[in-house]
């Protein structure tokens, strides 16, 4: 689309890790942004947004709740594009249905229902996760390429013993719900599928994906595992490209490199030799 078109957009969960960077880059590119948050009056949660360059002129905060149907209507009405990022990211929960699955699945459906009500919306960009890709029981070997055609299998997941079981199920079901609703309602949907996201946070809190790095900084042993990493700024820019480039379609996996946690520990030790980084 041309630079003059599509300049009013909505970003759900605007105060979150990835979303904050998307809001920042959108404002820098001249967009008017409507960011939804649970409580616009919570200064601690939104201060980093209202201080962004261009925020005073072109950022509006809207109150919305993932579990409340219709609560996104006012934020989305009249927008040209919607970036749906809002979804809980927790690994350990007492009530998986209430804390993860319902907000992810019903929240996605509620946002898309609001999009379907607004004929101005030309494209929706959804944040998924490689959790919705990797886990289906198919064998993996060094020759196997995991790509955007792979989908995680909820039945396989329920039989597994993954520590991130419920989060993975929530992301898998949410993306599946999004594709079904978008196809049935002729919504132009593009999905970004990042691995574990790292890089500088704009928000004042450490989010889940940064915790493995913080644990190493705090001297904890590293897990014996390899992780697909991607920079938060690359993920944010990819969302905007997925909106702006007319030919974009389907899913886009984003993993810059796969690194064993011991390598992350070595990098931290080399950068900050005074820190007591564990070698165990």
N, C-alpha and C positions, 0 to 999 in steps of 0.2 A: 504494500500500500504506500501511497505517497507520503511525504513528510507532513503535508497539511492535513491528512486524514488520520483518524483513529487515535487522537491525542487525549481522549478522556477514558481512563481505565480504572478498574477496581482491583485492589490487591487484598485478598482475605488473609487474616492473621498477620496484619501488617507490621506488628512489633516483633515478630519472630526473627530467627537467625537468617535464613535465606531471604525471607520476605523483606527484611529491612534493607538488605543490599539491593533487591529489586526496586524498592521504592526510591532509594538513593539514585540509582542509575536512571530510572524513569524521569525523575525530577531534573537530573542533569541533561537529559535529552529533550527537555521542553514539554513533557507530559503534565497534564493535570491528573492527580492521583487521589482516588478515594480509598483509604485504607481502613479495613474493618478491624476492630479490636473488641475485646470483651468489655473493657471499661475505659472509655476515652478520658475519664477524669482521673485515672491512676497516673499521676505525674511520673512516678518511678518507671513505669512500663513504656511510656510514650515520649519521654523527654528527648531521647536520642533521635526520634523521628521529627519532632517539631523544630529541632535545631539544624536539620539538613538544609543545605543550600537550595533555595527555591520553595521550601516548605511553607513559608509565610504566605506566599502568593498562590501556590498551586497544590497544596496538600490539605485534604479534608479527612477528618477522622469520623468514622461511623461506628456506632455500637451494634454488634451482631453476635448471635449465639448459634453455634453449629447445630444444636439440637432443637432450635426454634424455627419451624417452617415459616417462611415469609420475612424473617428478620434481616435478610440480605436484600430484600426488594428495593428499598430506598437507595442503598449504596450502588446497586447495579443498574437501576433504571437510567437509561440514557447513555450508558457507557458503551464504548466501541469494543473494548476488550476486557476480559476478566482473567486475572491470575489467581487460581485457587491453590493456596499454599497451606492454609490453616488445617492442622491435624495434630493430635497429640503424639508426642514421641517419648514413650516411657518403656523401659524394659521390665520393670518389676511392679506389678499391680495386684491389688487384692480382688478387684472385680473387673476382669478383662472386658466383659460386655459393656459395662457402664463407662469405664475409664478409657478404653481404646476403641473398641469395635463400633459402638454406636456413634461417637463423635466423628470417627473417620468415615463410616459408610453413610449414616443419615446426614451428616454434615455435607458430604459431597453431593448427595441427592438434593438437599435443600438449596445449596448454592446453584446447582444446575437448573433446578426448578425456577429460581429467580432469573437466571439467564434466559430460560425459555419464555418468560413473560415479557422480556424486553427485546423488541425487534432490532434495536440499535446494536446489540452485541453481535459482532462479526466473528469473533474467535475466542475460545477459552483455552488457556494454557494451564495444565494441571501438574502439580508436583507429585510424582510417585516415588518409588524407591527400588533399588536393586533387590530389596526383600520381595518385591512382587514379581521378580524375574527368576531368581536362582534356584528355588526349592521346589522341585517337581519329581524327584526320584530318578531323573535321567542321569546316566553315568557321566562323570567328568574326568577327563584326562588331559595331559598337556596338549593334545591335538584338538580338543574340543573348544570351539568358540561359542561362548554364551553371548547371544545377541538379543535384539529387540523382539524377536519372534518367540522367545521363551516367556512363559507365564508360570508363576508358582501355583501349586496345586493345594487348595485348602485341606483336602482329605489327607494328602501326604503330610502336610504340616501338622495336622492334629495327631498323627501317629509318631511324629518325630519328638525328639527331646531337646530341641533348640532352646537356648535360654531366652532368645528374643521371639519365642513362638507367637505370643499374642500380638505383638507389634507387627510381625510379619503377616499374620492373618489379616490384621486390620488394613494394612496397605494393599494386600492382594485383593480383598473384597471391595475396598473403596475404588480401586482402579477398574475392576470388573464392572462395578455398578456404574461408574462414569461412562465407560464405553457403551454399555447397553442403553443408558438413558440418552446419550448423545446421538447414537445411531437412530433410536426411535423418534427423536425429536429434531433431527437434522441440525444438530449443533456441530460447528466446526471445532473439533477438539484436537489439541496437540499435547502430548504427555512427555515431560522430562523425567528421566529415570536415573537419578544420581546414586553413586555409591556413598561411602562415608565422607561427609563434607567437613573440611577443615579450613582454617584461615581466620583472619581477625574478625571478632564479633563487633557489631555496632551496638547491640543491646547490652545492658549492664550485668547480665547473668551468663554463667557458663552453661551451655546447652549440652544435651546428651552426646552429640557427635564429637565434642571437644573434650569430654571427660577422659577418654583413653590417654590423650596427651597430658592432661592435667595430672592424671594418676602417675605417669612416668616422672613428671616434674616433682611430684611429691615423694618420689623414691620407691614407689611400689614396683614389684616385679612385673614384667610384661607377659601377656598371654602368648602361648605358642601357637600363633595363628597369623595368617596373611590377610590383609584387608585391601579392598579397592578404594583408593582415596581420590578426591577431587576438590579443587579449590572453590570456596564459596563464591568468589567473584566470578569465576568461570560459569558456575551454575546459574547465578543471577543473570549474567549476560546471555546465556543460552535461552533462558525464559523469554527475554525480550526479543531475541532473534526469532524464536519460535512464533512470536506474535507478529513481528514485522515482515518476515519473509513469506510471501504469499504461497510459495510452493511447499512450505513446511507441512508435514503431515505425519500421523502415526506417533510412534514412540522413538525417543532418542536416549540411549544409554550414555551415561557420563561417568567414566572412570579414567582418570589421567594416568595412574599407574597402580599396580598391585605391589604392596610392600609388606614384608614381614615386620611384626612389631619390634623385633630386635633392631631392625634398621632404623625405625623411628627413634628408638632409644639412642642409637649411635649418633644420629643426626643432632639430637638434642644435646648430647654430651659434647659434640664437637662445637656446637654453637655457643653453649653455655657451660664451660668446663668447671665452673664453681658449683654447679648444681650436683647434688648427690644422685645421679641417674643410676638406677640398678642395672647390672649386667646379668641378672638372673631371669 
